[in-house]
Amino acid sequence: MNPQQYAVERQDEFLGELIDWLKISSISTTPDHKTDVWRAADWLARHMADLGLETQTFETPGNPIVFGQWLRAGPSAPTVLVYGHYDVQPPDPLDAWQTPPFEPSVRNGNLYARGAADDKGQVFIHLKAAQSMLQATGTLPVNLKFVVEGEEEVGSPNLKAFVESHRDLLAADVAVISDTHGNGLDQPTIIYALRGLVYMELEVRGPATDLHSGIFGGAVHNPAQALCEIIARLHDPDGRIAVPGFYDRVRALDDEERAEIARLPYSDEDVRRETGAPASWGRGRVYAAGASRGASHVGDQRYRRRLDRPGRQDGDPCQGAGKGKLPPGARSGPAGNLRPDSRLCGADHAADRDQRSSPVAGPTRTSCDGGSPCPGSQGSYCCLRGRVGRAAYLCPRRRFDPGGGGFPARAWRAGDPDGLRPAGR
């Protein structure tokens, strides 16, 4: 029996084991799941030991690091170090899941659960590959080490110190990062470079204290509006970062890299199909692999630096540096003071009154709630609520004092646990 046959015959067994691990809600961004994080680490350590690996669990000031090794290939064989992580992102919003995030479900040949693709699934694949080879052949062609941490989703604050203090233990000829992306089941992929992350906090200060918008709105710049204007200027219309000097030290792709990238069978259409986005965006779709306008997304954008969104761009209340995600939508709650007879939306339009096309988000729909007339003037208001690709005017059937409302003295974009807060706090 060869390793592939061994793995195929035990597919259901392997799947059951992975499901057991995925059921553990090892969320590292909140202390509420500290016990679950330890449970996930213990599960992994026991599983490594059962496979015949020499296993150790190292405590850190944060979450434990699980280490395992098999060194019986001998000193003349190369040593491979596999890196991964067992902690996971928060599953919010829960109503976006078809099945509960920690109750794994198999649908259409795919396994759905938090951590299935980031990163328990990848770590598990390496472990099962080693098990299949050991059981089928009795040996491995290389010495094998695993280092699996529990704080990747919060920036790995204790990994550097661990590596520096365990250099001999982690010594290897090559390191394999088991936390990346592939182009498809039929396209083996080697990731040879990754972009780093940097998180910043941007604060805009304005008036000395909170002001009444009905009195001062329009005369004093709202810090929240100023913050939005600053963020909007970070990119040009093609998605290129507009911060002066940002690209000065970026290494250009050489001809060999561009040629290899151009061979990838991954297009703008693949991006849209995989993500459900109505359109790809940025310089990747314009200047791919040094080719002509309209070429593939992957050729350029994935290999440039990115200045994207802060960790709390979507109002994420979780602790840590942020969820590091690109959300499926964004929401805001703009409000304004209306003059007599002014309207935000027409009085006699129906639900599909307006269809506007965006080069980034595709068709954008605007409508009144339920197709009802917009109240319009004399202090009534409409509140804009929506998501990229579709936006809807919701027109509450109530009136309010046209002088009501206010705006804060400062606006925070990221890193502040209170989101918006008044001066003096």
C-alpha beads as a LAMMPS data file, in Angstrom:
LAMMPS data file: protein, C-alpha beads

425 atoms
424 bonds

1 atom types
1 bond types

-500.0 500.0 xlo xhi
-500.0 500.0 ylo yhi
-500.0 500.0 zlo zhi

Masses

1 110.0

Atoms # bond

1 1 1 0.000 0.000 0.000
2 1 1 1.352 3.421 -0.897
3 1 1 0.735 6.646 1.107
4 1 1 -1.993 7.861 -1.260
5 1 1 -3.944 4.611 -0.911
6 1 1 -3.570 4.732 2.853
7 1 1 -4.962 8.291 2.962
8 1 1 -7.873 7.524 0.641
9 1 1 -8.934 4.457 2.654
10 1 1 -8.982 6.558 5.831
11 1 1 -10.597 9.655 4.408
12 1 1 -13.678 9.424 6.615
13 1 1 -11.527 8.810 9.681
14 1 1 -9.335 11.816 8.884
15 1 1 -12.367 14.006 8.254
16 1 1 -13.871 13.042 11.590
17 1 1 -10.672 13.978 13.394
18 1 1 -10.503 17.350 11.699
19 1 1 -14.132 18.014 12.555
20 1 1 -13.396 17.302 16.219
21 1 1 -10.612 19.909 16.159
22 1 1 -12.740 22.454 14.301
23 1 1 -15.470 22.185 16.919
24 1 1 -13.152 23.895 19.421
25 1 1 -13.779 27.648 19.289
26 1 1 -10.138 28.692 19.704
27 1 1 -10.745 32.418 19.144
28 1 1 -7.626 34.319 20.172
29 1 1 -8.958 37.870 19.838
30 1 1 -10.938 37.793 23.080
31 1 1 -10.059 36.454 26.555
32 1 1 -13.508 34.881 26.756
33 1 1 -12.155 31.925 24.746
34 1 1 -8.881 31.417 26.597
35 1 1 -9.962 27.980 27.785
36 1 1 -10.947 27.003 24.243
37 1 1 -7.556 28.113 22.924
38 1 1 -5.836 25.819 25.415
39 1 1 -8.203 22.972 24.488
40 1 1 -7.220 23.342 20.838
41 1 1 -3.527 23.335 21.733
42 1 1 -3.953 20.216 23.906
43 1 1 -5.866 18.454 21.118
44 1 1 -3.059 19.174 18.671
45 1 1 -0.306 18.085 21.055
46 1 1 -2.056 14.783 21.777
47 1 1 -2.649 14.187 18.066
48 1 1 0.999 14.821 17.215
49 1 1 2.089 12.400 19.934
50 1 1 -0.316 9.744 18.645
51 1 1 1.323 10.054 15.212
52 1 1 4.734 9.307 16.694
53 1 1 6.104 12.843 16.881
54 1 1 8.158 14.028 19.850
55 1 1 5.852 16.714 21.176
56 1 1 6.211 19.685 23.529
57 1 1 3.807 22.456 24.498
58 1 1 5.503 25.750 25.369
59 1 1 3.721 28.304 27.487
60 1 1 4.142 31.958 26.545
61 1 1 2.867 35.198 28.100
62 1 1 -0.095 34.653 25.789
63 1 1 -1.250 31.409 24.201
64 1 1 0.791 28.188 24.039
65 1 1 2.975 27.102 21.124
66 1 1 2.847 23.429 20.155
67 1 1 6.027 21.858 18.787
68 1 1 6.475 18.409 17.292
69 1 1 9.301 16.689 15.453
70 1 1 10.300 13.459 13.701
71 1 1 14.061 13.259 13.150
72 1 1 14.625 9.621 12.186
73 1 1 15.595 10.410 8.583
74 1 1 19.088 11.011 9.918
75 1 1 21.532 13.936 10.067
76 1 1 22.310 13.745 6.333
77 1 1 18.671 14.283 5.324
78 1 1 17.246 17.807 5.018
79 1 1 14.987 19.152 7.750
80 1 1 11.641 20.761 6.959
81 1 1 9.963 23.100 9.475
82 1 1 6.190 23.512 9.032
83 1 1 4.592 26.640 10.500
84 1 1 0.886 27.037 11.181
85 1 1 -1.579 28.299 13.762
86 1 1 -4.543 26.805 15.579
87 1 1 -6.242 30.025 16.687
88 1 1 -9.125 31.372 14.620
89 1 1 -10.952 34.600 13.848
90 1 1 -14.240 35.516 15.513
91 1 1 -17.132 34.154 13.421
92 1 1 -19.168 37.381 13.415
93 1 1 -21.589 38.082 11.894
94 1 1 -23.212 34.812 12.852
95 1 1 -26.254 35.361 10.645
96 1 1 -23.970 35.227 7.576
97 1 1 -23.253 31.529 8.210
98 1 1 -25.518 28.896 6.664
99 1 1 -24.491 26.534 9.460
100 1 1 -23.013 27.358 12.893
101 1 1 -19.277 28.161 12.583
102 1 1 -18.202 25.633 15.195
103 1 1 -20.539 22.868 14.023
104 1 1 -18.639 21.737 10.892
105 1 1 -20.779 20.917 7.886
106 1 1 -19.933 19.170 4.604
107 1 1 -21.743 20.666 1.610
108 1 1 -21.009 20.022 -2.067
109 1 1 -17.708 18.393 -1.220
110 1 1 -16.521 21.300 0.925
111 1 1 -16.081 21.440 4.693
112 1 1 -17.491 24.615 6.235
113 1 1 -16.354 25.733 9.699
114 1 1 -14.334 28.523 11.255
115 1 1 -10.688 27.491 10.929
116 1 1 -11.247 24.925 8.169
117 1 1 -9.265 27.064 5.715
118 1 1 -7.382 29.288 8.183
119 1 1 -5.484 27.494 9.511
120 1 1 -6.422 24.211 11.191
121 1 1 -7.176 22.593 7.853
122 1 1 -3.732 23.332 6.423
123 1 1 -1.904 22.137 9.533
124 1 1 -4.008 18.981 9.545
125 1 1 -3.101 18.219 5.908
126 1 1 0.617 18.192 6.767
127 1 1 0.025 15.945 9.771
128 1 1 -2.061 13.467 7.753
129 1 1 0.496 13.445 4.929
130 1 1 3.212 12.541 7.441
131 1 1 1.003 9.895 9.027
132 1 1 0.172 8.342 5.648
133 1 1 3.827 8.118 4.635
134 1 1 4.934 6.739 7.998
135 1 1 2.211 4.110 8.103
136 1 1 2.620 3.066 4.463
137 1 1 6.414 3.117 4.199
138 1 1 7.661 3.266 7.790
139 1 1 9.741 6.376 7.194
140 1 1 9.935 9.897 5.793
141 1 1 12.442 11.204 3.235
142 1 1 13.134 14.269 5.408
143 1 1 13.323 15.218 9.040
144 1 1 10.128 17.003 9.961
145 1 1 9.320 19.682 12.538
146 1 1 6.086 21.497 13.338
147 1 1 5.690 24.811 15.156
148 1 1 2.034 25.749 15.577
149 1 1 1.107 28.888 17.497
150 1 1 -2.128 30.205 18.960
151 1 1 -1.762 33.950 18.401
152 1 1 -1.441 34.456 14.652
153 1 1 -4.798 36.193 14.445
154 1 1 -3.646 38.841 16.927
155 1 1 -0.271 39.530 15.326
156 1 1 1.890 36.752 16.866
157 1 1 3.131 38.921 19.758
158 1 1 5.109 36.097 21.402
159 1 1 6.383 34.184 18.377
160 1 1 9.523 36.263 17.769
161 1 1 10.765 35.794 21.336
162 1 1 10.061 32.062 21.125
163 1 1 12.009 31.707 17.877
164 1 1 14.964 33.687 19.210
165 1 1 15.144 31.597 22.383
166 1 1 14.745 28.231 20.599
167 1 1 16.984 28.605 17.554
168 1 1 18.557 25.166 17.908
169 1 1 15.214 23.443 18.382
170 1 1 13.777 25.124 15.282
171 1 1 16.877 24.767 13.068
172 1 1 15.869 23.615 9.579
173 1 1 16.918 23.707 5.940
174 1 1 13.594 25.042 4.755
175 1 1 10.453 26.466 6.363
176 1 1 6.985 25.818 4.960
177 1 1 4.317 28.366 5.877
178 1 1 1.091 26.443 6.017
179 1 1 -1.188 29.493 6.009
180 1 1 -1.550 30.705 2.448
181 1 1 -3.757 30.474 -0.620
182 1 1 -3.857 28.145 -3.607
183 1 1 -5.141 28.762 -7.121
184 1 1 -7.231 25.599 -7.260
185 1 1 -7.267 21.840 -6.753
186 1 1 -5.748 21.323 -10.203
187 1 1 -3.034 23.970 -9.819
188 1 1 -0.225 23.204 -7.321
189 1 1 0.987 26.452 -5.827
190 1 1 4.212 27.545 -4.164
191 1 1 4.025 30.862 -2.303
192 1 1 7.481 32.403 -2.316
193 1 1 6.726 35.819 -0.781
194 1 1 4.104 37.388 1.469
195 1 1 3.115 40.953 2.262
196 1 1 3.454 42.147 5.840
197 1 1 0.962 44.116 7.902
198 1 1 1.117 47.385 9.765
199 1 1 -1.707 48.791 11.862
200 1 1 -2.107 52.490 12.557
201 1 1 -4.464 54.705 14.497
202 1 1 -5.628 57.906 12.869
203 1 1 -7.270 60.585 15.009
204 1 1 -8.760 63.834 13.747
205 1 1 -9.285 66.632 16.276
206 1 1 -11.670 69.509 15.764
207 1 1 -13.689 71.598 18.234
208 1 1 -12.940 71.591 21.938
209 1 1 -16.158 69.778 22.803
210 1 1 -19.229 68.196 21.216
211 1 1 -21.285 70.688 19.197
212 1 1 -24.932 70.918 18.205
213 1 1 -25.072 70.147 14.484
214 1 1 -28.213 72.220 13.980
215 1 1 -26.321 75.311 15.095
216 1 1 -22.732 74.670 14.026
217 1 1 -23.128 72.132 11.211
218 1 1 -21.657 73.575 8.029
219 1 1 -19.730 76.229 9.932
220 1 1 -17.371 73.831 11.745
221 1 1 -15.883 70.841 9.922
222 1 1 -17.138 67.574 11.399
223 1 1 -14.051 65.488 12.391
224 1 1 -15.822 62.337 11.206
225 1 1 -16.316 63.866 7.761
226 1 1 -12.712 65.089 7.691
227 1 1 -11.538 61.590 8.570
228 1 1 -13.531 60.114 5.690
229 1 1 -12.044 62.698 3.327
230 1 1 -8.515 61.801 4.424
231 1 1 -9.113 58.086 3.961
232 1 1 -10.688 58.683 0.543
233 1 1 -7.472 60.370 -0.614
234 1 1 -5.247 57.384 0.207
235 1 1 -5.830 55.885 -3.272
236 1 1 -6.132 57.257 -6.779
237 1 1 -8.997 56.137 -9.052
238 1 1 -6.970 53.129 -10.240
239 1 1 -6.357 51.923 -6.696
240 1 1 -2.735 53.066 -6.581
241 1 1 -1.684 54.291 -3.147
242 1 1 -1.441 58.079 -3.301
243 1 1 0.751 58.646 -0.248
244 1 1 3.929 60.427 -1.457
245 1 1 6.988 58.175 -1.291
246 1 1 5.014 55.012 -0.549
247 1 1 6.442 53.123 -3.526
248 1 1 9.964 54.549 -3.418
249 1 1 11.572 51.419 -1.964
250 1 1 9.208 48.767 -3.309
251 1 1 11.124 46.103 -5.203
252 1 1 9.984 45.823 -8.796
253 1 1 9.109 42.436 -10.245
254 1 1 11.831 41.139 -12.537
255 1 1 11.174 39.708 -15.992
256 1 1 11.234 36.104 -14.785
257 1 1 8.684 36.806 -12.064
258 1 1 6.381 38.603 -14.463
259 1 1 6.641 35.756 -16.961
260 1 1 5.773 33.169 -14.313
261 1 1 2.877 35.251 -13.010
262 1 1 1.516 35.654 -16.524
263 1 1 1.305 31.842 -16.783
264 1 1 -1.072 31.564 -13.835
265 1 1 -4.518 30.381 -14.942
266 1 1 -6.269 32.946 -12.752
267 1 1 -8.175 35.854 -14.250
268 1 1 -10.432 38.712 -13.226
269 1 1 -13.354 36.409 -13.901
270 1 1 -11.883 33.876 -11.462
271 1 1 -11.621 36.608 -8.825
272 1 1 -15.274 37.520 -9.279
273 1 1 -16.396 33.895 -9.280
274 1 1 -14.408 33.017 -6.146
275 1 1 -15.324 36.104 -4.144
276 1 1 -18.805 36.941 -5.379
277 1 1 -17.670 40.527 -5.949
278 1 1 -19.382 42.313 -8.868
279 1 1 -16.028 43.516 -10.224
280 1 1 -12.312 43.315 -9.527
281 1 1 -10.586 46.534 -8.546
282 1 1 -7.255 48.268 -8.389
283 1 1 -4.069 48.305 -10.396
284 1 1 -4.065 44.512 -10.565
285 1 1 -6.851 44.553 -13.148
286 1 1 -5.237 47.399 -15.085
287 1 1 -1.508 46.678 -15.199
288 1 1 -1.320 42.930 -14.716
289 1 1 2.144 41.405 -15.132
290 1 1 3.240 44.474 -17.067
291 1 1 0.684 43.644 -19.730
292 1 1 -2.010 45.784 -21.272
293 1 1 -5.048 47.361 -19.639
294 1 1 -7.724 44.894 -18.584
295 1 1 -5.408 41.939 -17.936
296 1 1 -5.521 39.601 -14.969
297 1 1 -5.821 40.790 -11.369
298 1 1 -3.150 38.500 -9.972
299 1 1 -0.312 39.779 -12.098
300 1 1 0.345 42.975 -10.197
301 1 1 -1.883 43.764 -7.243
302 1 1 -0.985 40.735 -5.114
303 1 1 2.686 41.657 -5.366
304 1 1 2.414 45.336 -4.429
305 1 1 2.222 46.912 -1.038
306 1 1 -1.280 47.600 0.106
307 1 1 -2.668 50.442 2.159
308 1 1 -6.134 49.210 2.851
309 1 1 -8.508 49.376 5.749
310 1 1 -7.818 49.559 9.477
311 1 1 -8.719 46.628 11.680
312 1 1 -11.987 48.150 12.811
313 1 1 -13.199 49.303 9.445
314 1 1 -16.426 47.388 9.897
315 1 1 -17.103 48.228 13.535
316 1 1 -15.576 45.032 14.836
317 1 1 -15.821 45.167 18.657
318 1 1 -13.291 42.389 19.181
319 1 1 -10.022 42.969 20.953
320 1 1 -6.669 42.819 19.208
321 1 1 -5.282 44.508 16.158
322 1 1 -8.331 43.729 14.059
323 1 1 -9.768 40.856 12.103
324 1 1 -7.587 41.524 9.074
325 1 1 -10.447 40.886 6.693
326 1 1 -11.943 42.539 3.652
327 1 1 -15.643 42.652 4.576
328 1 1 -18.500 41.873 2.180
329 1 1 -20.116 45.228 2.872
330 1 1 -19.823 48.499 4.737
331 1 1 -22.430 50.615 6.451
332 1 1 -22.646 54.214 7.525
333 1 1 -25.316 56.415 9.047
334 1 1 -25.105 59.858 7.469
335 1 1 -27.589 62.464 8.646
336 1 1 -28.263 66.062 7.670
337 1 1 -30.296 69.112 8.560
338 1 1 -32.919 69.811 5.912
339 1 1 -34.315 73.138 4.855
340 1 1 -38.036 73.497 4.145
341 1 1 -39.119 71.632 0.993
342 1 1 -35.750 69.874 0.652
343 1 1 -35.652 66.142 -0.054
344 1 1 -33.060 63.398 -0.030
345 1 1 -35.121 61.193 -2.302
346 1 1 -38.075 61.747 -4.581
347 1 1 -41.630 61.676 -3.277
348 1 1 -43.142 59.373 -5.835
349 1 1 -40.519 56.761 -6.674
350 1 1 -40.908 53.008 -6.258
351 1 1 -38.484 50.398 -4.961
352 1 1 -36.490 50.227 -8.188
353 1 1 -36.523 53.964 -8.889
354 1 1 -32.857 54.330 -9.743
355 1 1 -30.207 52.040 -11.198
356 1 1 -26.687 53.454 -11.266
357 1 1 -23.565 51.628 -12.332
358 1 1 -20.278 51.843 -10.450
359 1 1 -16.983 50.809 -12.085
360 1 1 -15.962 49.244 -8.774
361 1 1 -19.108 47.832 -7.232
362 1 1 -21.272 47.316 -10.289
363 1 1 -24.967 48.267 -10.266
364 1 1 -26.057 50.281 -7.237
365 1 1 -29.724 50.321 -6.335
366 1 1 -31.416 53.127 -4.449
367 1 1 -34.975 52.908 -3.226
368 1 1 -37.323 53.921 -0.467
369 1 1 -38.316 51.362 2.129
370 1 1 -41.088 49.243 0.684
371 1 1 -41.521 51.580 -2.268
372 1 1 -43.392 54.088 -0.117
373 1 1 -43.167 57.826 -0.750
374 1 1 -40.330 59.655 0.954
375 1 1 -41.643 62.030 3.630
376 1 1 -39.522 64.842 2.167
377 1 1 -39.761 68.262 3.749
378 1 1 -40.400 70.085 7.013
379 1 1 -37.979 68.222 9.209
380 1 1 -38.540 64.685 7.956
381 1 1 -35.473 62.750 6.842
382 1 1 -34.130 59.760 5.001
383 1 1 -31.292 57.585 6.292
384 1 1 -28.925 56.001 3.748
385 1 1 -28.028 52.430 4.532
386 1 1 -26.420 49.919 2.270
387 1 1 -23.560 47.726 1.195
388 1 1 -21.148 47.730 -1.706
389 1 1 -23.057 46.859 -4.833
390 1 1 -26.497 47.681 -3.424
391 1 1 -27.605 50.637 -1.379
392 1 1 -31.120 51.469 -0.256
393 1 1 -32.756 54.638 0.997
394 1 1 -34.786 53.797 4.080
395 1 1 -37.398 56.473 4.773
396 1 1 -38.766 56.246 8.337
397 1 1 -42.312 57.485 8.669
398 1 1 -41.595 59.942 11.450
399 1 1 -40.594 63.551 11.824
400 1 1 -38.149 65.204 14.122
401 1 1 -37.006 68.625 15.241
402 1 1 -34.931 70.043 12.381
403 1 1 -32.558 71.521 14.920
404 1 1 -31.750 68.171 16.544
405 1 1 -28.526 66.203 16.362
406 1 1 -24.854 66.858 16.969
407 1 1 -21.386 65.759 16.027
408 1 1 -18.359 64.760 18.085
409 1 1 -15.261 66.770 18.817
410 1 1 -13.029 64.040 17.454
411 1 1 -13.313 60.973 15.261
412 1 1 -11.432 57.700 15.586
413 1 1 -10.837 55.227 12.800
414 1 1 -9.088 52.303 14.459
415 1 1 -7.582 51.096 17.696
416 1 1 -9.924 52.901 20.099
417 1 1 -12.106 50.553 22.164
418 1 1 -14.895 53.090 22.333
419 1 1 -15.005 53.911 18.630
420 1 1 -16.221 57.507 18.796
421 1 1 -15.624 59.359 22.006
422 1 1 -16.015 62.980 23.111
423 1 1 -13.177 65.274 24.115
424 1 1 -11.784 64.892 27.612
425 1 1 -11.996 61.099 27.764

Bonds

1 1 1 2
2 1 2 3
3 1 3 4
4 1 4 5
5 1 5 6
6 1 6 7
7 1 7 8
8 1 8 9
9 1 9 10
10 1 10 11
11 1 11 12
12 1 12 13
13 1 13 14
14 1 14 15
15 1 15 16
16 1 16 17
17 1 17 18
18 1 18 19
19 1 19 20
20 1 20 21
21 1 21 22
22 1 22 23
23 1 23 24
24 1 24 25
25 1 25 26
26 1 26 27
27 1 27 28
28 1 28 29
29 1 29 30
30 1 30 31
31 1 31 32
32 1 32 33
33 1 33 34
34 1 34 35
35 1 35 36
36 1 36 37
37 1 37 38
38 1 38 39
39 1 39 40
40 1 40 41
41 1 41 42
42 1 42 43
43 1 43 44
44 1 44 45
45 1 45 46
46 1 46 47
47 1 47 48
48 1 48 49
49 1 49 50
50 1 50 51
51 1 51 52
52 1 52 53
53 1 53 54
54 1 54 55
55 1 55 56
56 1 56 57
57 1 57 58
58 1 58 59
59 1 59 60
60 1 60 61
61 1 61 62
62 1 62 63
63 1 63 64
64 1 64 65
65 1 65 66
66 1 66 67
67 1 67 68
68 1 68 69
69 1 69 70
70 1 70 71
71 1 71 72
72 1 72 73
73 1 73 74
74 1 74 75
75 1 75 76
76 1 76 77
77 1 77 78
78 1 78 79
79 1 79 80
80 1 80 81
81 1 81 82
82 1 82 83
83 1 83 84
84 1 84 85
85 1 85 86
86 1 86 87
87 1 87 88
88 1 88 89
89 1 89 90
90 1 90 91
91 1 91 92
92 1 92 93
93 1 93 94
94 1 94 95
95 1 95 96
96 1 96 97
97 1 97 98
98 1 98 99
99 1 99 100
100 1 100 101
101 1 101 102
102 1 102 103
103 1 103 104
104 1 104 105
105 1 105 106
106 1 106 107
107 1 107 108
108 1 108 109
109 1 109 110
110 1 110 111
111 1 111 112
112 1 112 113
113 1 113 114
114 1 114 115
115 1 115 116
116 1 116 117
117 1 117 118
118 1 118 119
119 1 119 120
120 1 120 121
121 1 121 122
122 1 122 123
123 1 123 124
124 1 124 125
125 1 125 126
126 1 126 127
127 1 127 128
128 1 128 129
129 1 129 130
130 1 130 131
131 1 131 132
132 1 132 133
133 1 133 134
134 1 134 135
135 1 135 136
136 1 136 137
137 1 137 138
138 1 138 139
139 1 139 140
140 1 140 141
141 1 141 142
142 1 142 143
143 1 143 144
144 1 144 145
145 1 145 146
146 1 146 147
147 1 147 148
148 1 148 149
149 1 149 150
150 1 150 151
151 1 151 152
152 1 152 153
153 1 153 154
154 1 154 155
155 1 155 156
156 1 156 157
157 1 157 158
158 1 158 159
159 1 159 160
160 1 160 161
161 1 161 162
162 1 162 163
163 1 163 164
164 1 164 165
165 1 165 166
166 1 166 167
167 1 167 168
168 1 168 169
169 1 169 170
170 1 170 171
171 1 171 172
172 1 172 173
173 1 173 174
174 1 174 175
175 1 175 176
176 1 176 177
177 1 177 178
178 1 178 179
179 1 179 180
180 1 180 181
181 1 181 182
182 1 182 183
183 1 183 184
184 1 184 185
185 1 185 186
186 1 186 187
187 1 187 188
188 1 188 189
189 1 189 190
190 1 190 191
191 1 191 192
192 1 192 193
193 1 193 194
194 1 194 195
195 1 195 196
196 1 196 197
197 1 197 198
198 1 198 199
199 1 199 200
200 1 200 201
201 1 201 202
202 1 202 203
203 1 203 204
204 1 204 205
205 1 205 206
206 1 206 207
207 1 207 208
208 1 208 209
209 1 209 210
210 1 210 211
211 1 211 212
212 1 212 213
213 1 213 214
214 1 214 215
215 1 215 216
216 1 216 217
217 1 217 218
218 1 218 219
219 1 219 220
220 1 220 221
221 1 221 222
222 1 222 223
223 1 223 224
224 1 224 225
225 1 225 226
226 1 226 227
227 1 227 228
228 1 228 229
229 1 229 230
230 1 230 231
231 1 231 232
232 1 232 233
233 1 233 234
234 1 234 235
235 1 235 236
236 1 236 237
237 1 237 238
238 1 238 239
239 1 239 240
240 1 240 241
241 1 241 242
242 1 242 243
243 1 243 244
244 1 244 245
245 1 245 246
246 1 246 247
247 1 247 248
248 1 248 249
249 1 249 250
250 1 250 251
251 1 251 252
252 1 252 253
253 1 253 254
254 1 254 255
255 1 255 256
256 1 256 257
257 1 257 258
258 1 258 259
259 1 259 260
260 1 260 261
261 1 261 262
262 1 262 263
263 1 263 264
264 1 264 265
265 1 265 266
266 1 266 267
267 1 267 268
268 1 268 269
269 1 269 270
270 1 270 271
271 1 271 272
272 1 272 273
273 1 273 274
274 1 274 275
275 1 275 276
276 1 276 277
277 1 277 278
278 1 278 279
279 1 279 280
280 1 280 281
281 1 281 282
282 1 282 283
283 1 283 284
284 1 284 285
285 1 285 286
286 1 286 287
287 1 287 288
288 1 288 289
289 1 289 290
290 1 290 291
291 1 291 292
292 1 292 293
293 1 293 294
294 1 294 295
295 1 295 296
296 1 296 297
297 1 297 298
298 1 298 299
299 1 299 300
300 1 300 301
301 1 301 302
302 1 302 303
303 1 303 304
304 1 304 305
305 1 305 306
306 1 306 307
307 1 307 308
308 1 308 309
309 1 309 310
310 1 310 311
311 1 311 312
312 1 312 313
313 1 313 314
314 1 314 315
315 1 315 316
316 1 316 317
317 1 317 318
318 1 318 319
319 1 319 320
320 1 320 321
321 1 321 322
322 1 322 323
323 1 323 324
324 1 324 325
325 1 325 326
326 1 326 327
327 1 327 328
328 1 328 329
329 1 329 330
330 1 330 331
331 1 331 332
332 1 332 333
333 1 333 334
334 1 334 335
335 1 335 336
336 1 336 337
337 1 337 338
338 1 338 339
339 1 339 340
340 1 340 341
341 1 341 342
342 1 342 343
343 1 343 344
344 1 344 345
345 1 345 346
346 1 346 347
347 1 347 348
348 1 348 349
349 1 349 350
350 1 350 351
351 1 351 352
352 1 352 353
353 1 353 354
354 1 354 355
355 1 355 356
356 1 356 357
357 1 357 358
358 1 358 359
359 1 359 360
360 1 360 361
361 1 361 362
362 1 362 363
363 1 363 364
364 1 364 365
365 1 365 366
366 1 366 367
367 1 367 368
368 1 368 369
369 1 369 370
370 1 370 371
371 1 371 372
372 1 372 373
373 1 373 374
374 1 374 375
375 1 375 376
376 1 376 377
377 1 377 378
378 1 378 379
379 1 379 380
380 1 380 381
381 1 381 382
382 1 382 383
383 1 383 384
384 1 384 385
385 1 385 386
386 1 386 387
387 1 387 388
388 1 388 389
389 1 389 390
390 1 390 391
391 1 391 392
392 1 392 393
393 1 393 394
394 1 394 395
395 1 395 396
396 1 396 397
397 1 397 398
398 1 398 399
399 1 399 400
400 1 400 401
401 1 401 402
402 1 402 403
403 1 403 404
404 1 404 405
405 1 405 406
406 1 406 407
407 1 407 408
408 1 408 409
409 1 409 410
410 1 410 411
411 1 411 412
412 1 412 413
413 1 413 414
414 1 414 415
415 1 415 416
416 1 416 417
417 1 417 418
418 1 418 419
419 1 419 420
420 1 420 421
421 1 421 422
422 1 422 423
423 1 423 424
424 1 424 425
